[in-house]
Amino acid sequence: NGFQYFEASVVAWMKEKIYCCNNYTYLQVNSLVADGTDDTPMMSGTESVNTKMISGSALRLKRSGGNISAYYSFDNGQSWTQFGLEYELPEEFQTAPLKMGYRIKREWKSTYNIATKPSILSGGEIE
């Protein structure tokens, strides 16, 4: 499915995996890290939630102060829960402009409703 090409071209990524037949969501975040090596340039954090991520759920990947952190919400973004650690990016990515994109793999549902709400504030926190 070409995932290795996607992963090699990003500084951070996150995913959720929803299982069709139970009330469970698996979350994962990966980020390049400042103290990474050529063998392990990315660090990973995971969390399991006993709730199925369905309508009204959201994921957030945030870069602030040269760090990457990941969050999930089950109430339309009214409240956010961080999962994984906050990862310090390598110096060359801490303030550089970054592109954002999606990679979607359809699994157990035939259709998905996905919306993007980017907010960018220069020199400040992104909310």
N, C-alpha and C positions, 0 to 999 in steps of 0.2 A: 503494500500500500504506500510505499515511499516515505514513511514517517522519518526515516533516518535523514532524508534530505531536508525536511522541515526542521527537525531538531537541530541540525547542524547550522541553520541559518538564523537562529533566534537567540536572544540573551535570556529569555525566560518564557515558560509556558505553564499552563495549568489545564487540568481536565477533571471531568466528573464522569463517573460510570454509574448508570442507573440499571438495576436489574429488574426485569419485567415482572417477575412473580413474587417479589417481596418488597417490604417497606424499608429500603436501604439505599444509601448513596455513598460511593467511594470517591474521595477527593484527593488530588495529587497536584503539587506544584514543583517545578524544577527551575533552577536559576543558575547562570554562570556565577562563580564566586571569586572574590579577590584573591583568596589563598588557594585556588584550584590548581591542579597540575594538568599536563597534557593527557594523562590517563584518566583523571577524574575532574574535568573542568566544571561540572555541574553538581549541585547539591539537590537533594530531593526531600520533600516533606509530605506526609500523607495523613489523612484522617478518615474515619468511618463515621457516618451519621445515620442514626436509626430513623430516618425520614426520607421518603422518596422525593427527589428534587423534581417538582412538577411546576405547573403554572404559578407565577408569582415568585419563583426562585431566581437567584442571580449569582454570578461569579464576578469577582473584582480582582484585577491584578494591578498593583499600585507601585509606582516608582517614586520614592521620596528621599531626598538627601543622599542619593547614590545607592539606595537600598531597594530591594524588591520584596513585596509581601503580598500574600494572597488571602482572599476573604470569600465567604459565602453568605447568602441571605435567603431566608425562606418567607420573608414578608415584604416583597417588592422593594427591597433596598432600604427599608426604614431602619433596620439595624443590621450590623455586619459582625461576623465572627471570624477572627483570623485563624488560619490553619497553617501548619508548617512553621518555620522560623522566619525571621526577617533576614534576608541574605544581602551581604554587601557585594555589589557588582565590581568587576575589575575596573580600575581607574578610567580606562578609555571609554567605558560605557556609563559612567556615573552622571555625566552632564550632557552627553551627546544626544542629538535628536534620534528618536527611535520610531520605527514604523510599527503599527499594530495590524494584526490580521487574524483571520480565522482558519482553522482546519477542522472540518466537520466530518465525522464518520458516522453514518447512519447505522444503527444496530437493530434494536428490537422494535422501534416504532417506524411506521411508514412515512410520517411527516413530523416536522419540528417547527416551532414558532420561535425565532431568535431575533432579538432586537439589540442594537448597539447604542449606548449613550455615552460617547466620549466627552470628557470635560478636561480641558487643558488650561492651566494657569501658569504663566511664565514666572519663574522665580518664587513660586509658592507651592503650597500643598494642593493636590488634585483631589477634588471631592465630587 
